[in-house]
Amino acid sequence: MLKTKTSKSIWIIATVVITMFLNILVSSKTLLAGENYETIDGKPVLRAILEYSKYPSNLEELEQGSDLIIKGIIQDGKENLAVTESFGRTKTKVLVTEVLKGNEDLLNQVIIYREPYYEKIIKGVLGYIVDENYEPAIINNEYILFLSNYTGESQVYKDAYTLEYCELGKYLVNENIKRMRTSTDAYVDGLSNEELNIGPEKSTFYRKMYKSVIDKYILGNDVSDDEKQEIESKPEEIMRGEPEKEEGREEKTVKTIGFDEYKALNKDGRVLLPIRDIAELLECKIEWNAGTKTAVIKRNNETIEFMIGQKYFLLNGTKYNIDTEAEIYENKTYIPIRSMSEAFGIEISYNNIDKTITISY
């Protein structure tokens, strides 16, 4: 009799434990909740799968599908709209700082567009439902947005523009992009998804589009019809990527170094190198001010100053903010090489498989 009661008690306990585990598992799958899952503003995220009938294959197709292309600053006062049990959006205000395509009367006006995410309470927890790989636009930051006029019948979305193709319609314009003088390939490839303000997955095609957007709308490197024709008529060896030799043009110096060889540090995805190794690689002159703990790097007619522990540097006396400060490690001064290379106009790329850095100047 005692054995039967004991077995029954063990069975009940086991059933309760299994039920609790299944409830936690279901809740986690529904919300992607907990510290082991993705969050936005500390809230758990559930990413919805969204299929478009046709995605743009390049920037030209994205432009053709957009009624309005603007550069603008995100304003405070986002409005969450959970329209139905399974669908919603966020109405976001943006101050138009430049009209790149469409109604020029909108310049310096605040307009509203729909972001493909919204807040929703699921099983008692407030989280976000987000379409695909989108990441909410950051208030006070500037973006290039590809928008379409809303053609639906919902009064909720009346007078609100539609963001084209989820994350493909939004591109962050930050201070570093504005002052960038190196290649877009090196710049974009060196940024994390978080720095690009997109979600954690499927970033390859987005990065390709990002480079095209920067080239055209930030750097002004739009390819004209004549240039396209010139590209199409280039010899096959040039199209394969082999360098075209021009008479009187100096060839670039290209150096590839290993992370281990130069004892590189990796801080949150940013690579730092010892200052003396940098001087050797880039043929720079360096100075060290022990009193102010400042590393001074001089190359050609430009001077960069990095202050230990400060998230900025001075380029010819002008201050530029950075996300990784210089530091002293094992009695050596380490400098974030990405920030320095951009300031000097030096191209840099990483190979995370071979753990190498390629520098060209």
Contacts in CASP RR format, 6 or more apart in sequence:
PFRMAT RR
TARGET T0000
AUTHOR 0000-0000-0000
METHOD contacts of the structure
MODEL  1
MLKTKTSKSIWIIATVVITMFLNILVSSKTLLAGENYETIDGKPVLRAIL
EYSKYPSNLEELEQGSDLIIKGIIQDGKENLAVTESFGRTKTKVLVTEVL
KGNEDLLNQVIIYREPYYEKIIKGVLGYIVDENYEPAIINNEYILFLSNY
TGESQVYKDAYTLEYCELGKYLVNENIKRMRTSTDAYVDGLSNEELNIGP
EKSTFYRKMYKSVIDKYILGNDVSDDEKQEIESKPEEIMRGEPEKEEGRE
EKTVKTIGFDEYKALNKDGRVLLPIRDIAELLECKIEWNAGTKTAVIKRN
NETIEFMIGQKYFLLNGTKYNIDTEAEIYENKTYIPIRSMSEAFGIEISY
NNIDKTITISY
27 33 0 8 1.000
27 123 0 8 1.000
27 125 0 8 1.000
28 34 0 8 1.000
28 37 0 8 1.000
30 46 0 8 1.000
30 122 0 8 1.000
30 123 0 8 1.000
31 37 0 8 1.000
31 44 0 8 1.000
31 46 0 8 1.000
31 122 0 8 1.000
31 123 0 8 1.000
31 125 0 8 1.000
31 127 0 8 1.000
32 38 0 8 1.000
32 44 0 8 1.000
32 45 0 8 1.000
32 46 0 8 1.000
32 47 0 8 1.000
33 44 0 8 1.000
33 125 0 8 1.000
34 44 0 8 1.000
37 44 0 8 1.000
37 45 0 8 1.000
38 44 0 8 1.000
38 45 0 8 1.000
38 47 0 8 1.000
38 200 0 8 1.000
39 45 0 8 1.000
40 128 0 8 1.000
40 130 0 8 1.000
40 135 0 8 1.000
40 136 0 8 1.000
43 119 0 8 1.000
43 126 0 8 1.000
43 127 0 8 1.000
43 128 0 8 1.000
44 125 0 8 1.000
44 127 0 8 1.000
44 128 0 8 1.000
45 127 0 8 1.000
45 128 0 8 1.000
45 130 0 8 1.000
46 122 0 8 1.000
46 127 0 8 1.000
46 128 0 8 1.000
46 129 0 8 1.000
46 130 0 8 1.000
47 130 0 8 1.000
47 131 0 8 1.000
47 132 0 8 1.000
47 133 0 8 1.000
48 129 0 8 1.000
48 130 0 8 1.000
48 131 0 8 1.000
48 132 0 8 1.000
49 132 0 8 1.000
50 116 0 8 1.000
50 131 0 8 1.000
50 132 0 8 1.000
50 166 0 8 1.000
52 165 0 8 1.000
55 165 0 8 1.000
55 168 0 8 1.000
56 62 0 8 1.000
56 65 0 8 1.000
56 164 0 8 1.000
56 165 0 8 1.000
56 168 0 8 1.000
56 209 0 8 1.000
58 209 0 8 1.000
58 212 0 8 1.000
59 209 0 8 1.000
59 212 0 8 1.000
59 213 0 8 1.000
59 216 0 8 1.000
62 146 0 8 1.000
62 164 0 8 1.000
62 165 0 8 1.000
62 168 0 8 1.000
62 169 0 8 1.000
62 209 0 8 1.000
63 69 0 8 1.000
63 101 0 8 1.000
63 146 0 8 1.000
65 146 0 8 1.000
65 148 0 8 1.000
65 164 0 8 1.000
66 101 0 8 1.000
66 146 0 8 1.000
66 147 0 8 1.000
66 148 0 8 1.000
66 164 0 8 1.000
66 169 0 8 1.000
67 102 0 8 1.000
67 147 0 8 1.000
67 148 0 8 1.000
67 149 0 8 1.000
67 161 0 8 1.000
68 99 0 8 1.000
68 101 0 8 1.000
68 102 0 8 1.000
68 103 0 8 1.000
68 106 0 8 1.000
68 145 0 8 1.000
68 147 0 8 1.000
68 148 0 8 1.000
68 149 0 8 1.000
68 161 0 8 1.000
69 99 0 8 1.000
69 100 0 8 1.000
69 101 0 8 1.000
69 102 0 8 1.000
69 144 0 8 1.000
69 145 0 8 1.000
69 146 0 8 1.000
69 147 0 8 1.000
70 94 0 8 1.000
70 96 0 8 1.000
70 97 0 8 1.000
70 98 0 8 1.000
70 99 0 8 1.000
70 100 0 8 1.000
70 106 0 8 1.000
70 111 0 8 1.000
70 144 0 8 1.000
70 145 0 8 1.000
70 147 0 8 1.000
71 96 0 8 1.000
71 97 0 8 1.000
71 98 0 8 1.000
71 100 0 8 1.000
71 142 0 8 1.000
71 143 0 8 1.000
71 144 0 8 1.000
71 145 0 8 1.000
71 173 0 8 1.000
71 217 0 8 1.000
72 94 0 8 1.000
72 95 0 8 1.000
72 96 0 8 1.000
72 97 0 8 1.000
72 98 0 8 1.000
72 142 0 8 1.000
72 143 0 8 1.000
72 144 0 8 1.000
72 145 0 8 1.000
73 94 0 8 1.000
73 95 0 8 1.000
73 97 0 8 1.000
73 140 0 8 1.000
73 141 0 8 1.000
73 142 0 8 1.000
73 143 0 8 1.000
74 92 0 8 1.000
74 93 0 8 1.000
74 94 0 8 1.000
74 137 0 8 1.000
74 138 0 8 1.000
74 139 0 8 1.000
74 140 0 8 1.000
74 141 0 8 1.000
74 142 0 8 1.000
74 143 0 8 1.000
75 92 0 8 1.000
75 93 0 8 1.000
75 94 0 8 1.000
75 95 0 8 1.000
75 110 0 8 1.000
75 139 0 8 1.000
76 93 0 8 1.000
76 139 0 8 1.000
76 140 0 8 1.000
77 93 0 8 1.000
77 139 0 8 1.000
78 90 0 8 1.000
78 91 0 8 1.000
78 92 0 8 1.000
78 93 0 8 1.000
78 115 0 8 1.000
78 136 0 8 1.000
78 139 0 8 1.000
79 90 0 8 1.000
79 91 0 8 1.000
79 92 0 8 1.000
80 90 0 8 1.000
80 118 0 8 1.000
80 119 0 8 1.000
81 88 0 8 1.000
81 89 0 8 1.000
81 90 0 8 1.000
81 91 0 8 1.000
81 118 0 8 1.000
81 156 0 8 1.000
81 157 0 8 1.000
82 88 0 8 1.000
82 118 0 8 1.000
82 119 0 8 1.000
82 120 0 8 1.000
83 89 0 8 1.000
83 154 0 8 1.000
83 156 0 8 1.000
88 118 0 8 1.000
88 120 0 8 1.000
88 129 0 8 1.000
89 114 0 8 1.000
89 115 0 8 1.000
89 116 0 8 1.000
89 117 0 8 1.000
89 118 0 8 1.000
89 157 0 8 1.000
90 114 0 8 1.000
90 115 0 8 1.000
90 117 0 8 1.000
90 118 0 8 1.000
90 119 0 8 1.000
90 136 0 8 1.000
91 112 0 8 1.000
91 113 0 8 1.000
91 114 0 8 1.000
91 115 0 8 1.000
91 157 0 8 1.000
91 160 0 8 1.000
92 112 0 8 1.000
92 113 0 8 1.000
92 114 0 8 1.000
92 115 0 8 1.000
92 137 0 8 1.000
93 110 0 8 1.000
93 111 0 8 1.000
93 112 0 8 1.000
94 110 0 8 1.000
94 111 0 8 1.000
94 112 0 8 1.000
94 113 0 8 1.000
94 137 0 8 1.000
94 143 0 8 1.000
94 145 0 8 1.000
95 108 0 8 1.000
95 109 0 8 1.000
95 110 0 8 1.000
96 106 0 8 1.000
96 107 0 8 1.000
96 108 0 8 1.000
96 109 0 8 1.000
96 110 0 8 1.000
96 111 0 8 1.000
97 107 0 8 1.000
97 108 0 8 1.000
97 142 0 8 1.000
98 107 0 8 1.000
99 106 0 8 1.000
99 107 0 8 1.000
100 144 0 8 1.000
100 217 0 8 1.000
111 161 0 8 1.000
112 159 0 8 1.000
112 160 0 8 1.000
112 161 0 8 1.000
113 145 0 8 1.000
113 147 0 8 1.000
113 160 0 8 1.000
113 161 0 8 1.000
113 162 0 8 1.000
113 163 0 8 1.000
114 150 0 8 1.000
114 157 0 8 1.000
114 160 0 8 1.000
114 161 0 8 1.000
114 162 0 8 1.000
114 163 0 8 1.000
115 134 0 8 1.000
115 136 0 8 1.000
115 137 0 8 1.000
115 163 0 8 1.000
116 130 0 8 1.000
116 131 0 8 1.000
116 132 0 8 1.000
116 134 0 8 1.000
116 163 0 8 1.000
116 166 0 8 1.000
117 128 0 8 1.000
117 129 0 8 1.000
117 130 0 8 1.000
117 131 0 8 1.000
117 134 0 8 1.000
117 136 0 8 1.000
118 128 0 8 1.000
118 129 0 8 1.000
119 126 0 8 1.000
119 127 0 8 1.000
119 128 0 8 1.000
119 129 0 8 1.000
120 126 0 8 1.000
120 127 0 8 1.000
120 128 0 8 1.000
120 129 0 8 1.000
121 127 0 8 1.000
128 136 0 8 1.000
130 136 0 8 1.000
131 166 0 8 1.000
132 166 0 8 1.000
132 167 0 8 1.000
132 202 0 8 1.000
133 166 0 8 1.000
133 167 0 8 1.000
133 198 0 8 1.000
133 199 0 8 1.000
133 200 0 8 1.000
133 201 0 8 1.000
133 202 0 8 1.000
133 203 0 8 1.000
133 206 0 8 1.000
134 166 0 8 1.000
134 167 0 8 1.000
134 170 0 8 1.000
134 198 0 8 1.000
134 199 0 8 1.000
135 167 0 8 1.000
135 193 0 8 1.000
135 197 0 8 1.000
135 198 0 8 1.000
135 199 0 8 1.000
137 143 0 8 1.000
137 170 0 8 1.000
137 197 0 8 1.000
138 172 0 8 1.000
138 197 0 8 1.000
141 172 0 8 1.000
141 173 0 8 1.000
141 174 0 8 1.000
141 197 0 8 1.000
142 172 0 8 1.000
142 173 0 8 1.000
142 174 0 8 1.000
143 170 0 8 1.000
143 171 0 8 1.000
143 172 0 8 1.000
143 173 0 8 1.000
144 170 0 8 1.000
144 171 0 8 1.000
144 173 0 8 1.000
144 213 0 8 1.000
144 217 0 8 1.000
145 163 0 8 1.000
145 169 0 8 1.000
145 170 0 8 1.000
145 171 0 8 1.000
146 163 0 8 1.000
146 164 0 8 1.000
146 165 0 8 1.000
146 168 0 8 1.000
146 169 0 8 1.000
146 170 0 8 1.000
147 161 0 8 1.000
147 162 0 8 1.000
147 163 0 8 1.000
147 164 0 8 1.000
147 169 0 8 1.000
148 161 0 8 1.000
148 162 0 8 1.000
148 164 0 8 1.000
149 161 0 8 1.000
149 162 0 8 1.000
150 157 0 8 1.000
150 158 0 8 1.000
150 159 0 8 1.000
150 160 0 8 1.000
150 161 0 8 1.000
150 162 0 8 1.000
163 169 0 8 1.000
163 170 0 8 1.000
167 198 0 8 1.000
167 199 0 8 1.000
167 206 0 8 1.000
168 206 0 8 1.000
168 209 0 8 1.000
170 197 0 8 1.000
171 209 0 8 1.000
171 210 0 8 1.000
171 213 0 8 1.000
171 214 0 8 1.000
172 196 0 8 1.000
172 197 0 8 1.000
173 218 0 8 1.000
175 320 0 8 1.000
175 321 0 8 1.000
176 187 0 8 1.000
176 320 0 8 1.000
176 322 0 8 1.000
176 342 0 8 1.000
177 187 0 8 1.000
177 214 0 8 1.000
177 218 0 8 1.000
178 218 0 8 1.000
179 320 0 8 1.000
179 342 0 8 1.000
180 187 0 8 1.000
180 214 0 8 1.000
180 218 0 8 1.000
180 219 0 8 1.000
180 342 0 8 1.000
181 342 0 8 1.000
181 345 0 8 1.000
182 341 0 8 1.000
182 342 0 8 1.000
182 345 0 8 1.000
182 346 0 8 1.000
182 347 0 8 1.000
182 348 0 8 1.000
183 347 0 8 1.000
184 211 0 8 1.000
184 214 0 8 1.000
184 215 0 8 1.000
184 219 0 8 1.000
185 211 0 8 1.000
185 349 0 8 1.000
186 341 0 8 1.000
186 347 0 8 1.000
186 348 0 8 1.000
186 349 0 8 1.000
187 214 0 8 1.000
187 342 0 8 1.000
188 196 0 8 1.000
188 207 0 8 1.000
188 210 0 8 1.000
188 211 0 8 1.000
188 214 0 8 1.000
189 207 0 8 1.000
189 349 0 8 1.000
189 350 0 8 1.000
190 338 0 8 1.000
190 350 0 8 1.000
192 269 0 8 1.000
193 199 0 8 1.000
193 200 0 8 1.000
193 203 0 8 1.000
195 323 0 8 1.000
196 203 0 8 1.000
196 206 0 8 1.000
196 207 0 8 1.000
196 210 0 8 1.000
198 206 0 8 1.000
215 221 0 8 1.000
215 222 0 8 1.000
216 222 0 8 1.000
223 231 0 8 1.000
231 239 0 8 1.000
234 244 0 8 1.000
238 244 0 8 1.000
243 251 0 8 1.000
252 360 0 8 1.000
252 361 0 8 1.000
253 360 0 8 1.000
253 361 0 8 1.000
254 358 0 8 1.000
254 359 0 8 1.000
254 360 0 8 1.000
255 281 0 8 1.000
255 358 0 8 1.000
255 359 0 8 1.000
255 360 0 8 1.000
256 356 0 8 1.000
256 357 0 8 1.000
256 358 0 8 1.000
256 359 0 8 1.000
257 281 0 8 1.000
257 356 0 8 1.000
257 357 0 8 1.000
257 359 0 8 1.000
258 264 0 8 1.000
258 354 0 8 1.000
258 355 0 8 1.000
258 356 0 8 1.000
258 357 0 8 1.000
259 266 0 8 1.000
259 271 0 8 1.000
259 355 0 8 1.000
259 356 0 8 1.000
259 357 0 8 1.000
260 355 0 8 1.000
262 273 0 8 1.000
262 274 0 8 1.000
262 277 0 8 1.000
263 274 0 8 1.000
263 277 0 8 1.000
263 332 0 8 1.000
264 271 0 8 1.000
264 272 0 8 1.000
264 273 0 8 1.000
264 357 0 8 1.000
265 271 0 8 1.000
265 272 0 8 1.000
265 273 0 8 1.000
265 327 0 8 1.000
265 329 0 8 1.000
265 334 0 8 1.000
266 272 0 8 1.000
267 324 0 8 1.000
268 324 0 8 1.000
270 323 0 8 1.000
270 324 0 8 1.000
270 336 0 8 1.000
270 338 0 8 1.000
271 336 0 8 1.000
271 337 0 8 1.000
271 338 0 8 1.000
271 350 0 8 1.000
271 357 0 8 1.000
272 324 0 8 1.000
272 326 0 8 1.000
272 327 0 8 1.000
272 334 0 8 1.000
272 335 0 8 1.000
272 336 0 8 1.000
272 337 0 8 1.000
273 281 0 8 1.000
273 334 0 8 1.000
273 335 0 8 1.000
273 337 0 8 1.000
274 332 0 8 1.000
274 333 0 8 1.000
274 334 0 8 1.000
274 335 0 8 1.000
275 286 0 8 1.000
275 288 0 8 1.000
275 295 0 8 1.000
275 297 0 8 1.000
275 332 0 8 1.000
275 333 0 8 1.000
275 334 0 8 1.000
275 335 0 8 1.000
276 286 0 8 1.000
276 332 0 8 1.000
278 284 0 8 1.000
278 286 0 8 1.000
278 297 0 8 1.000
278 335 0 8 1.000
278 337 0 8 1.000
278 340 0 8 1.000
279 285 0 8 1.000
279 286 0 8 1.000
279 297 0 8 1.000
281 359 0 8 1.000
282 299 0 8 1.000
282 344 0 8 1.000
282 346 0 8 1.000
282 359 0 8 1.000
282 361 0 8 1.000
283 299 0 8 1.000
284 297 0 8 1.000
284 298 0 8 1.000
284 299 0 8 1.000
285 297 0 8 1.000
285 298 0 8 1.000
285 299 0 8 1.000
286 295 0 8 1.000
286 296 0 8 1.000
286 297 0 8 1.000
286 298 0 8 1.000
287 295 0 8 1.000
287 296 0 8 1.000
287 298 0 8 1.000
288 294 0 8 1.000
288 295 0 8 1.000
288 296 0 8 1.000
288 333 0 8 1.000
289 295 0 8 1.000
289 296 0 8 1.000
292 307 0 8 1.000
293 307 0 8 1.000
293 308 0 8 1.000
293 309 0 8 1.000
293 328 0 8 1.000
294 305 0 8 1.000
294 306 0 8 1.000
294 307 0 8 1.000
294 308 0 8 1.000
295 305 0 8 1.000
295 306 0 8 1.000
295 308 0 8 1.000
295 326 0 8 1.000
295 333 0 8 1.000
295 335 0 8 1.000
296 303 0 8 1.000
296 304 0 8 1.000
296 305 0 8 1.000
297 303 0 8 1.000
297 304 0 8 1.000
297 305 0 8 1.000
297 306 0 8 1.000
297 335 0 8 1.000
297 340 0 8 1.000
298 304 0 8 1.000
299 344 0 8 1.000
302 315 0 8 1.000
302 316 0 8 1.000
302 343 0 8 1.000
302 344 0 8 1.000
303 314 0 8 1.000
303 315 0 8 1.000
303 316 0 8 1.000
303 317 0 8 1.000
304 313 0 8 1.000
304 314 0 8 1.000
304 315 0 8 1.000
304 340 0 8 1.000
304 343 0 8 1.000
304 344 0 8 1.000
305 313 0 8 1.000
305 314 0 8 1.000
305 317 0 8 1.000
306 313 0 8 1.000
306 325 0 8 1.000
306 326 0 8 1.000
306 335 0 8 1.000
306 340 0 8 1.000
307 313 0 8 1.000
307 325 0 8 1.000
307 326 0 8 1.000
308 325 0 8 1.000
308 326 0 8 1.000
308 327 0 8 1.000
308 328 0 8 1.000
308 333 0 8 1.000
309 325 0 8 1.000
309 326 0 8 1.000
309 327 0 8 1.000
310 325 0 8 1.000
310 326 0 8 1.000
311 321 0 8 1.000
311 322 0 8 1.000
311 323 0 8 1.000
311 324 0 8 1.000
311 325 0 8 1.000
312 319 0 8 1.000
312 320 0 8 1.000
312 321 0 8 1.000
312 322 0 8 1.000
313 319 0 8 1.000
313 320 0 8 1.000
313 322 0 8 1.000
313 326 0 8 1.000
313 339 0 8 1.000
313 340 0 8 1.000
313 343 0 8 1.000
314 320 0 8 1.000
315 343 0 8 1.000
320 339 0 8 1.000
320 343 0 8 1.000
322 336 0 8 1.000
322 339 0 8 1.000
324 336 0 8 1.000
324 339 0 8 1.000
325 336 0 8 1.000
326 333 0 8 1.000
326 334 0 8 1.000
326 335 0 8 1.000
326 336 0 8 1.000
327 333 0 8 1.000
327 334 0 8 1.000
328 334 0 8 1.000
337 348 0 8 1.000
337 357 0 8 1.000
338 348 0 8 1.000
340 346 0 8 1.000
341 347 0 8 1.000
341 348 0 8 1.000
341 359 0 8 1.000
344 361 0 8 1.000
345 361 0 8 1.000
346 359 0 8 1.000
346 360 0 8 1.000
346 361 0 8 1.000
347 359 0 8 1.000
347 360 0 8 1.000
347 361 0 8 1.000
348 357 0 8 1.000
348 358 0 8 1.000
348 359 0 8 1.000
348 360 0 8 1.000
349 357 0 8 1.000
349 358 0 8 1.000
350 356 0 8 1.000
350 357 0 8 1.000
350 358 0 8 1.000
351 357 0 8 1.000
351 358 0 8 1.000
END
